[in-house]
Amino acid sequence: MSLQRVAEFDQRRVLVFLAFAFGIAWATGLVVYLTGGLTDSPTVFAGLSLWVVLVSTGYMFAPAAANVLTRLVTGEGFADLGLRPHFRRAWRWWVVAWLAPPLLTLVGVALFYGLFPQNFDSSLAGVTGLLGGAGVEPSSIPGGVWGFVALQVVQAVVLAPFLNGLFTLGEEFGWRAYLLPKLVPLGWRRAVVVLGVVWGVWHWPVVAMGYNYGFDYPVAPWLGMLVMVVFTFAVGTLLAWLTLRADSVWPAVIGHAAVNGIGAIGLLFVQGQPSSLLGPAVTGLVVGLPWLAVALWLVWRPGSLSNPAVSAAPDQQL
């Protein structure tokens, strides 16, 4: 099985994989930067900016490409890809992957607005303006603007995990299906923490161009880069745990897609200009606190980050 513990840390394959994953993604990021970044990127087709097309293809699929290229270059072959769903015995982890991200995110959003009530717009003026810009009268929607918000939450929970799965597979087929098993000889805990940090650093070029955190804080964009690492550690720990529990990458694909689907829901209620370092998107520190709490609990709870389906690696202390 793909998540079995290997005898030794395969440094060569890890480095080759990272070279491909970072090389392809960061080269794509450089193209985005040279063609206008995130603010002045030209429109290419169907109203989509070039940066959106490049990031959703070349950047997001770089880890998957790295998986394939590393296997070819090193002669590893294509056995044990981690793509078997094992749904019959692992279905509960699919359910957790589907429901835990919206639950944790909504708790984080509630926490953010509880701490910063001045940024909560109970009138939903932003949503009203959004609908007006699209030529939709709020009165034409059952429940008005709040009905629209409820519909967005339902869509984010029910549909987004599956609609976004095609794109998150590009990342998860690399990070959790390939790199995670390669890091297991370090110990389950170290493997998960190292992977979370690597995943965050991999995002740095787009964060540096203003993605997720913009430039509304001092010493931009460096703080955003650090916050991204905290976020990817928190989310990545849960995704790694789901992968280990299910012995399959698919719950991580669903979980990652669920995060992407629900992650911006807090922006529907915002007024004023709160620091994006804190929220109300899921990448903010405050909204991410429930995620971080779960991640720390998983890391420190004995045996939680081992795979019951295979022989476990030492659950080493950090």
C-alpha positions as CSV (number, residue, x, y, z in Angstrom):
1,M,0.0,0.0,0.0
2,S,1.1,3.5,-0.8
3,L,1.2,4.6,2.9
4,Q,3.3,1.9,4.2
5,R,6.3,2.9,6.2
6,V,9.5,2.6,4.1
7,A,12.7,1.5,5.8
8,E,14.7,4.6,5.2
9,F,14.1,8.2,4.3
10,D,14.5,8.5,0.5
11,Q,16.2,11.9,0.3
12,R,16.8,11.7,-3.4
13,R,13.2,11.2,-4.4
14,V,12.0,13.8,-1.9
15,L,14.4,16.4,-3.4
16,V,13.5,15.5,-7.0
17,F,9.8,15.8,-6.1
18,L,10.3,19.2,-4.4
19,A,12.4,20.4,-7.4
20,F,9.5,19.6,-9.8
21,A,6.7,20.8,-7.5
22,F,8.3,24.1,-6.7
23,G,10.0,24.6,-10.0
24,I,6.8,24.2,-12.1
25,A,4.7,26.2,-9.7
26,W,7.1,29.0,-9.1
27,A,7.9,29.3,-12.8
28,T,4.2,29.6,-13.3
29,G,4.1,32.3,-10.6
30,L,6.9,34.2,-12.4
31,V,4.9,34.2,-15.6
32,V,1.9,35.6,-13.7
33,Y,4.1,38.3,-12.2
34,L,5.6,39.2,-15.6
35,T,2.2,39.5,-17.2
36,G,0.6,41.9,-14.8
37,G,0.4,39.9,-11.5
38,L,-3.0,39.6,-9.9
39,T,-4.2,43.1,-10.6
40,D,-3.2,43.9,-14.1
41,S,-3.4,40.4,-15.7
42,P,-5.0,40.4,-19.2
43,T,-8.3,38.7,-19.9
44,V,-7.8,35.6,-22.1
45,F,-11.2,34.0,-22.6
46,A,-14.7,33.8,-21.1
47,G,-13.9,36.7,-18.9
48,L,-11.1,34.9,-17.1
49,S,-7.9,36.7,-16.3
50,L,-4.6,35.0,-17.4
51,W,-3.5,34.7,-13.8
52,V,-6.6,32.7,-12.9
53,V,-6.0,30.3,-15.7
54,L,-2.3,29.9,-14.9
55,V,-2.8,29.4,-11.2
56,S,-5.6,26.9,-11.6
57,T,-3.6,24.9,-14.1
58,G,0.1,25.2,-14.0
59,Y,0.4,26.2,-10.4
60,M,-2.2,23.9,-8.7
61,F,-1.3,20.9,-10.8
62,A,2.4,21.2,-10.2
63,P,2.5,18.7,-7.3
64,A,0.6,16.1,-9.4
65,A,3.0,16.6,-12.3
66,A,5.9,16.3,-9.8
67,N,4.5,13.0,-8.6
68,V,4.5,11.6,-12.2
69,L,7.8,13.2,-13.2
70,T,9.6,12.0,-10.1
71,R,8.5,8.4,-10.7
72,L,9.7,8.6,-14.3
73,V,13.0,10.2,-13.5
74,T,13.9,8.0,-10.6
75,G,12.5,4.8,-12.1
76,E,10.1,4.3,-9.1
77,G,7.3,3.2,-11.3
78,F,3.6,3.7,-10.8
79,A,2.6,1.2,-8.2
80,D,0.9,2.3,-5.0
81,L,-0.4,5.7,-6.2
82,G,-2.7,6.1,-3.2
83,L,-5.7,6.5,-5.5
84,R,-7.7,3.5,-4.4
85,P,-10.7,4.9,-2.6
86,H,-11.2,2.0,-0.1
87,F,-14.7,3.6,0.3
88,R,-16.4,0.5,1.8
89,R,-14.1,0.4,4.8
90,A,-13.1,4.1,4.9
91,W,-16.4,5.8,4.1
92,R,-16.5,7.5,7.5
93,W,-13.3,9.4,6.7
94,W,-14.9,10.6,3.5
95,V,-17.8,12.0,5.6
96,V,-15.4,13.7,8.0
97,A,-13.6,15.2,5.1
98,W,-16.9,16.5,3.7
99,L,-18.3,18.0,6.9
100,A,-15.4,18.9,9.1
101,P,-14.1,21.8,6.9
102,P,-17.4,23.8,6.8
103,L,-17.9,23.1,10.5
104,L,-14.5,24.3,11.6
105,T,-14.6,27.3,9.2
106,L,-18.1,28.5,10.3
107,V,-16.9,28.2,14.0
108,G,-13.9,30.3,13.0
109,V,-16.1,32.9,11.3
110,A,-18.3,33.2,14.3
111,L,-15.2,33.6,16.5
112,F,-13.9,36.3,14.3
113,Y,-17.1,38.4,14.3
114,G,-17.5,37.7,18.1
115,L,-14.0,39.3,18.6
116,F,-14.6,42.1,16.0
117,P,-18.3,42.9,16.0
118,Q,-17.7,46.2,14.4
119,N,-16.8,44.4,11.2
120,F,-20.1,42.4,11.1
121,D,-22.7,43.8,8.8
122,S,-26.1,42.5,9.9
123,S,-27.8,44.3,7.0
124,L,-25.7,42.4,4.5
125,A,-25.3,45.6,2.4
126,G,-22.4,44.0,0.6
127,V,-24.5,41.1,-0.5
128,T,-27.3,43.5,-1.6
129,G,-24.8,45.4,-3.7
130,L,-23.5,42.1,-5.2
131,L,-26.9,41.1,-6.2
132,G,-27.7,44.5,-7.6
133,G,-24.6,44.5,-9.7
134,A,-25.8,41.2,-11.2
135,G,-29.2,42.6,-11.9
136,V,-31.0,40.5,-9.2
137,E,-33.6,41.9,-6.9
138,P,-33.1,40.6,-3.3
139,S,-36.9,40.4,-3.0
140,S,-37.0,37.9,-5.8
141,I,-35.0,35.4,-3.7
142,P,-36.9,33.4,-1.1
143,G,-35.8,34.8,2.3
144,G,-34.2,37.9,0.6
145,V,-30.5,38.5,1.2
146,W,-30.4,36.1,4.1
147,G,-31.9,33.4,1.9
148,F,-29.2,34.1,-0.6
149,V,-26.5,33.7,2.1
150,A,-28.2,30.4,3.3
151,L,-28.1,29.2,-0.3
152,Q,-24.4,30.0,-0.6
153,V,-23.7,28.0,2.6
154,V,-25.7,25.0,1.4
155,Q,-24.0,25.1,-2.0
156,A,-20.6,25.4,-0.4
157,V,-21.2,22.4,1.9
158,V,-23.1,20.1,-0.5
159,L,-21.7,20.8,-4.0
160,A,-18.3,22.6,-3.7
161,P,-16.4,19.6,-2.2
162,F,-17.1,17.7,-5.4
163,L,-17.0,20.5,-8.0
164,N,-13.6,21.7,-6.6
165,G,-12.2,18.2,-6.4
166,L,-10.8,18.2,-9.9
167,F,-8.5,21.1,-9.0
168,T,-7.5,20.0,-5.5
169,L,-6.6,16.6,-6.8
170,G,-3.7,18.4,-8.6
171,E,-2.3,19.3,-5.2
172,E,-3.3,16.3,-3.1
173,F,-2.0,13.7,-5.6
174,G,1.4,15.3,-5.0
175,W,1.4,16.4,-1.3
176,R,-0.6,13.8,0.5
177,A,-0.4,10.8,-2.0
178,Y,3.3,11.1,-2.8
179,L,5.3,13.3,-0.4
180,L,3.6,12.3,2.8
181,P,4.5,8.6,2.6
182,K,8.1,9.6,1.7
183,L,8.3,11.7,4.9
184,V,6.9,8.9,7.1
185,P,10.4,7.6,8.1
186,L,10.9,10.9,9.9
187,G,8.0,9.8,12.2
188,W,4.3,10.4,11.6
189,R,4.4,13.7,13.6
190,R,7.4,15.2,11.9
191,A,6.1,14.1,8.5
192,V,2.9,15.9,8.9
193,V,4.5,19.1,10.3
194,V,7.2,19.2,7.7
195,L,4.6,18.7,4.9
196,G,2.4,21.5,6.3
197,V,5.3,23.9,6.3
198,V,6.5,22.9,2.8
199,W,2.9,23.3,1.5
200,G,2.8,26.8,2.9
201,V,6.2,27.9,1.5
202,W,5.0,26.6,-1.9
203,H,2.3,29.2,-1.9
204,W,4.6,32.1,-1.3
205,P,4.9,33.5,-4.8
206,V,1.2,34.1,-5.1
207,V,1.0,35.4,-1.6
208,A,3.8,37.8,-2.4
209,M,1.6,39.1,-5.3
210,G,-1.3,39.8,-2.9
211,Y,-3.3,36.6,-3.0
212,N,-5.2,35.8,0.2
213,Y,-3.8,38.7,2.3
214,G,-3.4,41.6,-0.1
215,F,-1.2,44.4,1.1
216,D,-3.3,45.9,3.9
217,Y,-0.8,45.4,6.7
218,P,2.7,46.5,7.7
219,V,5.8,44.9,6.1
220,A,3.7,43.3,3.4
221,P,3.8,40.7,2.1
222,W,6.1,38.9,4.6
223,L,3.5,38.5,7.4
224,G,1.1,37.0,4.9
225,M,3.7,34.4,4.0
226,L,4.1,33.4,7.6
227,V,0.4,33.3,8.3
228,M,0.0,31.1,5.2
229,V,2.4,28.5,6.7
230,V,0.3,28.5,9.9
231,F,-2.8,27.9,7.8
232,T,-1.3,25.1,5.7
233,F,0.0,23.4,8.8
234,A,-3.4,23.5,10.4
235,V,-5.4,22.4,7.3
236,G,-2.6,20.1,6.1
237,T,-2.6,18.2,9.4
238,L,-6.2,17.3,9.1
239,L,-5.8,16.3,5.5
240,A,-2.8,14.2,6.3
241,W,-4.8,12.5,9.1
242,L,-7.6,11.7,6.8
243,T,-5.2,10.3,4.3
244,L,-3.6,8.1,6.9
245,R,-6.9,6.9,8.3
246,A,-8.4,6.1,5.0
247,D,-5.1,4.8,3.4
248,S,-6.2,6.8,0.4
249,V,-5.8,10.4,-0.9
250,W,-9.5,10.9,-1.9
251,P,-10.7,12.1,1.6
252,A,-7.9,14.7,1.4
253,V,-9.1,15.7,-2.1
254,I,-12.6,16.1,-0.8
255,G,-11.5,17.9,2.4
256,H,-9.3,20.3,0.5
257,A,-12.1,21.1,-2.0
258,A,-14.5,21.7,1.0
259,V,-12.0,24.2,2.4
260,N,-11.8,26.0,-0.9
261,G,-15.6,26.0,-1.2
262,I,-16.5,27.4,2.2
263,G,-13.3,29.4,2.9
264,A,-14.6,32.8,1.7
265,I,-18.1,32.6,3.3
266,G,-17.2,35.0,6.0
267,L,-16.7,37.8,3.5
268,L,-20.4,37.9,2.9
269,F,-20.9,39.5,6.3
270,V,-18.0,41.9,6.4
271,Q,-18.1,45.7,6.6
272,G,-15.1,48.0,7.0
273,Q,-11.6,46.8,6.2
274,P,-10.5,44.2,8.8
275,S,-6.9,42.9,8.4
276,S,-7.0,39.8,6.1
277,L,-4.3,38.4,8.3
278,L,-7.0,37.8,10.9
279,G,-10.1,37.1,8.8
280,P,-12.9,36.8,7.9
281,A,-11.6,34.4,5.2
282,V,-10.5,31.0,6.4
283,T,-6.8,31.9,5.7
284,G,-7.0,34.5,8.5
285,L,-5.4,33.6,11.9
286,V,-8.6,34.1,13.9
287,V,-10.9,32.1,11.6
288,G,-8.2,29.4,11.4
289,L,-8.0,29.0,15.2
290,P,-10.4,26.0,15.3
291,W,-8.4,24.4,12.6
292,L,-5.2,25.0,14.5
293,A,-6.6,23.6,17.7
294,V,-7.6,20.4,15.9
295,A,-4.2,20.2,14.3
296,L,-2.3,20.6,17.5
297,W,-4.5,18.0,19.2
298,L,-3.8,15.5,16.4
299,V,-0.1,16.2,16.5
300,W,0.2,15.7,20.3
301,R,-2.3,13.0,20.8
302,P,-0.4,9.7,21.0
303,G,-1.2,7.4,18.0
304,S,-3.5,9.8,16.2
305,L,-1.1,10.3,13.3
306,S,-0.4,6.7,12.6
307,N,-2.0,4.6,10.0
308,P,-4.0,1.7,11.4
309,A,-4.0,-0.1,8.0
310,V,-0.2,-0.5,7.9
311,S,2.7,-0.9,10.2
312,A,3.3,2.4,12.0
313,A,6.4,4.5,12.0
314,P,7.7,5.7,15.4
315,D,5.4,8.4,16.7
316,Q,8.4,10.6,17.5
317,Q,8.3,13.7,19.5
318,L,8.9,17.0,17.7
